[in-house]
Amino acid sequence: MFEAVKGIDADFICLQRDNDMEVCPDWVRQVPLDNWLQTQEVIASCDLVITSCTSVSHLAAAMGIETWVVQPIMPYYLYAQPGNKTAFYNNMQLYRQDVFGKWDSVFININSNLKKEGVYNANVG
């Protein structure tokens, strides 16, 4: 995922906690996420949240923050309908894997859409 957003002129905030924090690059700001209030405050500072299907995706979308969700080829049942939108959130875009185990096309699409959307000098979580 980090390769997909590398080189985009934006401020990045890590919304990951507990596991795999060591893989977060130095150019992604890490913030305390010890409770839901802190998580909500950090998400509120973002213009866009890019995540997998986690509680963060639901919180961000419910808050009205534009949310892009990376989905495996066999998605979470709430997102299993065709297309790249969900019936649950108007501001959520789904990015689906085309081939099991291969994520390159998903992240290339995200990178392309970031550039197209002009997400520069923005906070991305």
N, C-alpha and C positions, 0 to 999 in steps of 0.2 A: 504493500500500500504506500509506503513512504516514497518509493521510486515514482509512483504515479503523480505525486504532488511536488516532488523535488523540482526546484526551478520556478515554481509558481510564486509570484511576488505577493505573498500574503503572510500573515502571522499565523502560526499553527500552534494549537493547544492540544495536549494529549488528554483524552478523556478515559484512558485506560488506567486501571488500578489493580493492585495485588499481583497479577501474573505478567511475566514477560516485559517488565519495565526496562530491562537492560537493552532491549532491541530498539528503544525509542532514540532517534538521532538527537544530537545536541541542538539542532536548529528548531526542534519542537519543544515548546515550553511545557514543563510539567508543573501542575498545580495540585494543591491538596484537595482530595475528594474523599474525605472521611465520613461524610453523611450526605443525605439527599439535598439538604439545603445548600451545601457547598457546590454540589453537582449542578443544581438548578442555577445558581449564581454564575457559574462558569459558562454553562450553556447559554444563558441570557446574554453574555458578552460576545457570542458568536453570530456571524452572519449566515453561516452554513455549518452543518454537522455532517461529516462523512463517517459512517460506522457500519458495522455488521448488525444483524438483527439482535439487538440487546435491549435492555431496559433504557439505555441512553437514547436509542432511536425513538422509542415511544415517548419518552419525556420531552425530547427536543421537538418532535412533531406536534405533540399536544400543546407545547408552549408557543407554537406558531413559527418556530425557527425552520428555515428550509433545511430538509434532511434528505441526504442521499444514503440509501441502504444497499450494501453489497450483499447479494444473495447467492447461495450455492444453487446448483442446477436442480436440486430437490429442496425447495425453500420451505421455510416455516409455514405452517398451514394458513396463517392469516394472509400471507402474500402469495398464495399458490394460484391465484387467478391469472389469466394471460395479460400481457402488457407490462408496462413499467410504472403503473400507478396503483394505488390501493384505495379501496372503498373507505378506509378508516381515517386517512389524513389527506387533505388537499395539497399540503406542502411537502409531501414525501415522494421521492423519485426512487424507483427500484432499479438496481444494476445487477442483472442476472448473469451468472456463469453460463457459457455456451457448451462447454465440454467439462465433464467431471474432472476435478483436480487441476484444471487450467484456469488461471486467473488473469493472464496477460491481457486478454481482450477487454475484460471488465475495467481494469485499471487504465488501459489506453483510452477507453471511452470516458472515464472520469476525467483524465487529464485533458482530453479534447474539450469536454464540456466546461471545465473550469476556465480554459482559455477563451472559449466562445462566450461564456457568461461574463467575462471580464472581472473575474474574482481576483482583483489585485488590491493590495493594501487593505485586505479584509481580515477579520479573525475567523479562522477555520478550526473547528474542534473535531 
